[in-house]
Amino acid sequence: MISPVLPSYARAKLSFVKGEGAWLVEADGRRFLDFASGIAVMALGHGHPALVQALKDQAEKLWHTSNLYTVPEQEALAERLVEHTFADTVFFCNSGTEAAELAIKMARKYRHESEQPERTTILTFEGAFHGRSMAAISAAGSEKLTKGFGPLLPGFRQLPFGDHDALRAAAAAPDVGAIMVEPVQGESGIRPLPDVCLKGLRDLCDEHGLLLILDEIQCGMGRTGKLFAHEWAGIAPDIMLVAKGIGGGYPLGALLATENAARGMTAGTHGSTYGGNPLGCAVGAAVMDEVTKPGFLDEVRAKAGHLRQRLEGLVGAHPDIFESVRGEGLMLGLVCKATNTDVVAAGYDAGLLTVPAGDNVVRILPALTITEEEIGEGVSRLDAAASALERRTAAE
């Protein structure tokens, strides 16, 4: 039977019916250890009691009213985000792509309000991923995202990743108004931007009067061991994109900004039917409460160190399958010598879920609440997957 669902995904033949912490249960009863977390969405694992309770409590009271009115749950979540970040103001949406759209609009409106309408170009970087809307794929520019969808939107200039000379030259151009970058690139293979480079970007933006837009959709909400990845570099952006982990599985996105960067966004300049609805914001507030509890991020950093050590050992044990480990916190990538999709598929056979990425990388993105025992079990299953690939290669 042909599925009535648009075939825009290459889906594995797995159907999950229940989640329990770091585990997913397949329809046939098999239990899989989840090292994917819905691509960094399930920050607190599956069925976290605080999130379930927040959703139940809010569902019994009110689901939706619209942004024609004040939404108390939205105000409460915004207050939490402002308290713990650089931001003065927050806009809520439903996804990271929506947050990226607003960031682009905000940067352009800022230039209009500053009487610099010519400075609309946003600098982006090779390997970037900011979503799949027309503006987001135009910003990233890669053929994988853009082929067949032209003409692309103007106003973006892609630069080589790590080319400082090209960046300095481009930042000085009179039409440039902002730089947009992921502190850790996810889709292109878990490529962290070094702290010194993030500091350099902030300095460069200050030098040329540019807005710094950070995309923390995948690397934010505690994933690197800080609430947001840019905190490791001791800098602050002007605009930041947040999604995935902030909803803990409930569709929720947010754009955080300084009052200055957001000054052009007045009544009527942007909106969202569902963005900031009571259900999503109640869950988001519960996520924030958990992630900002004293000691929570300390535990994430400790688990991250343990996981990285175990993965380094795995690379040493299977030199024909794996090359190296890279990334930050619980956002790690296994650079493969074998084909990464083969590693992911072998993981399925071993009862483990991982995510492929660019540069022949397998992403390791467990829940921030994973236990050390579960980390050990996951690495053991990766070891079994690698051994199965080695046997298959030898038989061929």
FISE-273964 format. One line per field, with one value per residue (C-alpha): x, y, z; residue number from 1. Coordinates in steps of 0.05 Angstrom, whole numbers, padded with zeros to 5 digits, always signed. Layout:
BEGIN
c1 c(X, ...)
c2 c(Y, ...)
c3 c(Z, ...)
pos c(NUM, ...)
//
This chain:
BEGIN
c1 c(+00000, +00027, +00027, -00016, +00040, +00083, +00147, +00195, +00231, +00275, +00243, +00271, +00222, +00210, +00146, +00151, +00090, +00118, +00176, +00206, +00264, +00322, +00284, +00234, +00188, +00175, +00106, +00131, +00156, +00230, +00264, +00313, +00362, +00351, +00417, +00379, +00327, +00284, +00345, +00360, +00287, +00275, +00322, +00292, +00277, +00210, +00152, +00188, +00139, +00146, +00130, +00073, +00042, +00051, +00016, -00041, -00052, -00054, -00095, -00150, -00151, -00139, -00106, -00111, -00137, -00093, -00044, -00099, -00097, -00044, -00024, -00001, +00037, +00075, +00093, +00118, +00163, +00190, +00208, +00247, +00285, +00301, +00324, +00374, +00400, +00424, +00355, +00307, +00249, +00223, +00177, +00146, +00134, +00127, +00194, +00266, +00250, +00199, +00250, +00300, +00248, +00236, +00311, +00320, +00260, +00285, +00355, +00326, +00276, +00332, +00369, +00306, +00295, +00369, +00362, +00412, +00366, +00425, +00454, +00409, +00459, +00468, +00533, +00526, +00573, +00585, +00552, +00499, +00428, +00375, +00312, +00276, +00235, +00256, +00292, +00327, +00352, +00373, +00413, +00448, +00458, +00479, +00458, +00429, +00378, +00367, +00369, +00303, +00275, +00302, +00301, +00329, +00318, +00371, +00406, +00453, +00527, +00556, +00628, +00676, +00674, +00737, +00763, +00780, +00806, +00743, +00701, +00739, +00734, +00660, +00642, +00671, +00626, +00576, +00515, +00526, +00483, +00488, +00524, +00484, +00519, +00510, +00558, +00558, +00538, +00493, +00469, +00538, +00570, +00576, +00627, +00637, +00659, +00719, +00708, +00762, +00724, +00659, +00694, +00725, +00656, +00628, +00687, +00680, +00605, +00620, +00674, +00629, +00562, +00533, +00481, +00505, +00451, +00465, +00426, +00422, +00364, +00403, +00460, +00419, +00378, +00435, +00460, +00532, +00533, +00516, +00444, +00466, +00530, +00555, +00562, +00627, +00658, +00634, +00598, +00526, +00489, +00440, +00390, +00385, +00343, +00317, +00274, +00280, +00298, +00258, +00193, +00219, +00179, +00122, +00127, +00157, +00206, +00230, +00269, +00308, +00335, +00361, +00315, +00360, +00359, +00284, +00266, +00235, +00187, +00126, +00052, +00034, +00104, +00102, +00054, +00037, -00030, -00005, +00061, +00063, -00001, -00015, +00000, +00068, +00090, +00068, +00112, +00169, +00167, +00172, +00232, +00266, +00252, +00285, +00346, +00361, +00356, +00420, +00469, +00431, +00481, +00539, +00511, +00504, +00578, +00598, +00557, +00586, +00657, +00640, +00606, +00663, +00714, +00674, +00667, +00742, +00753, +00704, +00743, +00806, +00773, +00745, +00796, +00767, +00697, +00710, +00760, +00749, +00700, +00682, +00631, +00612, +00574, +00520, +00523, +00576, +00594, +00629, +00669, +00665, +00710, +00653, +00591, +00554, +00486, +00511, +00532, +00463, +00429, +00474, +00454, +00381, +00398, +00433, +00374, +00405, +00381, +00431, +00426, +00468, +00498, +00543, +00617, +00603, +00586, +00539, +00507, +00502, +00448, +00422, +00374, +00407, +00376, +00410, +00445, +00517, +00491, +00451, +00512, +00551, +00495, +00491, +00565, +00562, +00508, +00550, +00607, +00563, +00541, +00613, +00632, +00575, +00599, +00670, +00644, +00603, +00663, +00707, +00654, +00651)
c2 c(+00000, +00068, +00118, +00181, +00221, +00263, +00223, +00279, +00238, +00175, +00140, +00079, +00021, +00034, +00056, +00077, +00075, +00094, +00132, +00123, +00169, +00151, +00093, +00084, +00024, -00001, -00026, -00098, -00089, -00079, -00027, +00022, +00066, +00136, +00172, +00217, +00250, +00269, +00307, +00343, +00358, +00312, +00349, +00317, +00250, +00218, +00225, +00270, +00275, +00351, +00363, +00313, +00346, +00416, +00394, +00360, +00418, +00469, +00425, +00422, +00498, +00530, +00512, +00573, +00644, +00679, +00735, +00786, +00780, +00776, +00703, +00694, +00630, +00667, +00723, +00673, +00636, +00701, +00725, +00661, +00668, +00741, +00726, +00673, +00705, +00769, +00783, +00840, +00813, +00747, +00727, +00657, +00615, +00541, +00521, +00540, +00556, +00607, +00637, +00643, +00679, +00730, +00740, +00758, +00805, +00837, +00849, +00882, +00924, +00946, +00975, +01009, +01042, +01061, +01096, +01047, +01012, +00991, +00947, +00887, +00832, +00778, +00739, +00664, +00605, +00542, +00483, +00525, +00500, +00549, +00512, +00496, +00558, +00599, +00650, +00597, +00557, +00621, +00638, +00570, +00567, +00495, +00457, +00401, +00450, +00496, +00453, +00459, +00514, +00576, +00633, +00642, +00703, +00758, +00788, +00733, +00721, +00653, +00649, +00590, +00560, +00582, +00631, +00692, +00735, +00726, +00742, +00806, +00830, +00814, +00846, +00913, +00915, +00973, +00930, +00882, +00890, +00824, +00758, +00694, +00632, +00569, +00563, +00489, +00468, +00407, +00385, +00392, +00344, +00374, +00429, +00474, +00545, +00555, +00604, +00650, +00654, +00670, +00726, +00749, +00750, +00793, +00841, +00844, +00859, +00915, +00943, +00948, +00960, +00892, +00852, +00783, +00730, +00663, +00601, +00559, +00517, +00451, +00470, +00509, +00492, +00458, +00413, +00436, +00439, +00513, +00538, +00566, +00549, +00620, +00627, +00585, +00643, +00696, +00736, +00755, +00760, +00813, +00762, +00688, +00631, +00578, +00516, +00440, +00429, +00488, +00450, +00383, +00351, +00401, +00445, +00511, +00562, +00630, +00689, +00726, +00796, +00859, +00918, +00954, +00898, +00890, +00964, +00960, +00904, +00943, +00923, +00891, +00877, +00802, +00750, +00677, +00643, +00588, +00618, +00627, +00587, +00569, +00495, +00504, +00559, +00519, +00461, +00509, +00539, +00469, +00454, +00519, +00504, +00435, +00458, +00517, +00477, +00482, +00428, +00406, +00433, +00409, +00339, +00349, +00368, +00308, +00260, +00293, +00280, +00207, +00198, +00229, +00185, +00123, +00145, +00158, +00087, +00062, +00098, +00065, -00004, +00003, +00043, +00018, +00043, +00108, +00164, +00213, +00247, +00320, +00367, +00396, +00370, +00321, +00344, +00298, +00271, +00207, +00220, +00155, +00117, +00070, +00102, +00138, +00114, +00042, +00056, +00085, +00024, -00024, +00014, +00000, -00074, -00066, -00028, +00041, +00105, +00156, +00210, +00217, +00285, +00316, +00302, +00228, +00239, +00202, +00249, +00229, +00270, +00234, +00265, +00311, +00267, +00203, +00162, +00139, +00067, +00084, +00118, +00054, +00013, +00059, +00055, -00021, -00022, +00022, -00026, -00083, -00044, -00030, -00103, -00124, -00077, -00104, -00176, -00156, -00121, -00182, -00228, -00185)
c3 c(+00000, -00019, +00038, +00029, +00064, +00018, +00005, +00024, +00077, +00070, +00129, +00165, +00171, +00245, +00279, +00352, +00397, +00466, +00497, +00565, +00584, +00537, +00506, +00450, +00441, +00370, +00350, +00352, +00424, +00411, +00455, +00424, +00461, +00434, +00418, +00368, +00413, +00354, +00327, +00392, +00408, +00467, +00514, +00576, +00545, +00530, +00578, +00629, +00687, +00696, +00622, +00621, +00682, +00654, +00589, +00626, +00673, +00617, +00571, +00623, +00627, +00559, +00492, +00448, +00448, +00395, +00400, +00398, +00473, +00528, +00539, +00612, +00597, +00542, +00589, +00641, +00592, +00563, +00633, +00645, +00579, +00591, +00662, +00638, +00574, +00540, +00513, +00528, +00486, +00459, +00401, +00403, +00341, +00325, +00296, +00283, +00211, +00234, +00282, +00224, +00181, +00236, +00247, +00174, +00175, +00240, +00213, +00150, +00189, +00236, +00177, +00152, +00219, +00222, +00154, +00124, +00074, +00031, +00087, +00077, +00060, +00113, +00114, +00124, +00121, +00080, +00114, +00148, +00159, +00182, +00160, +00095, +00079, +00018, +00060, +00101, +00041, +00007, +00069, +00070, -00005, -00011, -00074, -00031, -00003, -00062, -00125, -00162, -00118, -00155, -00161, -00092, -00050, -00054, +00006, +00028, +00017, +00034, +00058, +00066, +00136, +00173, +00121, +00165, +00108, +00067, +00128, +00144, +00072, +00067, +00133, +00109, +00047, +00049, +00035, +00094, +00156, +00195, +00204, +00218, +00243, +00284, +00343, +00328, +00258, +00263, +00195, +00163, +00213, +00283, +00269, +00329, +00319, +00365, +00423, +00395, +00329, +00363, +00402, +00336, +00304, +00360, +00354, +00278, +00284, +00334, +00289, +00228, +00263, +00243, +00279, +00303, +00294, +00328, +00308, +00371, +00347, +00353, +00400, +00451, +00513, +00551, +00495, +00500, +00576, +00580, +00572, +00504, +00467, +00458, +00533, +00529, +00490, +00539, +00485, +00470, +00404, +00382, +00358, +00374, +00344, +00392, +00380, +00385, +00459, +00485, +00477, +00499, +00442, +00438, +00375, +00400, +00374, +00397, +00375, +00429, +00417, +00448, +00451, +00401, +00349, +00355, +00352, +00283, +00301, +00322, +00321, +00255, +00230, +00246, +00274, +00284, +00292, +00338, +00363, +00438, +00451, +00524, +00515, +00483, +00531, +00592, +00569, +00551, +00620, +00650, +00606, +00628, +00701, +00694, +00654, +00699, +00764, +00806, +00784, +00722, +00672, +00716, +00707, +00632, +00628, +00670, +00626, +00564, +00587, +00602, +00534, +00496, +00532, +00515, +00442, +00437, +00460, +00408, +00353, +00377, +00377, +00307, +00265, +00199, +00217, +00255, +00247, +00304, +00352, +00350, +00380, +00447, +00507, +00487, +00415, +00388, +00319, +00300, +00237, +00199, +00150, +00135, +00103, +00158, +00136, +00140, +00212, +00228, +00196, +00235, +00297, +00283, +00281, +00349, +00379, +00377, +00343, +00316, +00262, +00198, +00180, +00128, +00122, +00133, +00206, +00254, +00304, +00377, +00411, +00473, +00522, +00573, +00626, +00602, +00656, +00656, +00653, +00590, +00560, +00571, +00540, +00480, +00466, +00474, +00421, +00376, +00387, +00365, +00303, +00284, +00294, +00249, +00195, +00201, +00193, +00133, +00100, +00113, +00082, +00019)
pos c(1, 2, 3, 4, 5, 6, 7, 8, 9, 10, 11, 12, 13, 14, 15, 16, 17, 18, 19, 20, 21, 22, 23, 24, 25, 26, 27, 28, 29, 30, 31, 32, 33, 34, 35, 36, 37, 38, 39, 40, 41, 42, 43, 44, 45, 46, 47, 48, 49, 50, 51, 52, 53, 54, 55, 56, 57, 58, 59, 60, 61, 62, 63, 64, 65, 66, 67, 68, 69, 70, 71, 72, 73, 74, 75, 76, 77, 78, 79, 80, 81, 82, 83, 84, 85, 86, 87, 88, 89, 90, 91, 92, 93, 94, 95, 96, 97, 98, 99, 100, 101, 102, 103, 104, 105, 106, 107, 108, 109, 110, 111, 112, 113, 114, 115, 116, 117, 118, 119, 120, 121, 122, 123, 124, 125, 126, 127, 128, 129, 130, 131, 132, 133, 134, 135, 136, 137, 138, 139, 140, 141, 142, 143, 144, 145, 146, 147, 148, 149, 150, 151, 152, 153, 154, 155, 156, 157, 158, 159, 160, 161, 162, 163, 164, 165, 166, 167, 168, 169, 170, 171, 172, 173, 174, 175, 176, 177, 178, 179, 180, 181, 182, 183, 184, 185, 186, 187, 188, 189, 190, 191, 192, 193, 194, 195, 196, 197, 198, 199, 200, 201, 202, 203, 204, 205, 206, 207, 208, 209, 210, 211, 212, 213, 214, 215, 216, 217, 218, 219, 220, 221, 222, 223, 224, 225, 226, 227, 228, 229, 230, 231, 232, 233, 234, 235, 236, 237, 238, 239, 240, 241, 242, 243, 244, 245, 246, 247, 248, 249, 250, 251, 252, 253, 254, 255, 256, 257, 258, 259, 260, 261, 262, 263, 264, 265, 266, 267, 268, 269, 270, 271, 272, 273, 274, 275, 276, 277, 278, 279, 280, 281, 282, 283, 284, 285, 286, 287, 288, 289, 290, 291, 292, 293, 294, 295, 296, 297, 298, 299, 300, 301, 302, 303, 304, 305, 306, 307, 308, 309, 310, 311, 312, 313, 314, 315, 316, 317, 318, 319, 320, 321, 322, 323, 324, 325, 326, 327, 328, 329, 330, 331, 332, 333, 334, 335, 336, 337, 338, 339, 340, 341, 342, 343, 344, 345, 346, 347, 348, 349, 350, 351, 352, 353, 354, 355, 356, 357, 358, 359, 360, 361, 362, 363, 364, 365, 366, 367, 368, 369, 370, 371, 372, 373, 374, 375, 376, 377, 378, 379, 380, 381, 382, 383, 384, 385, 386, 387, 388, 389, 390, 391, 392, 393, 394, 395, 396)
//
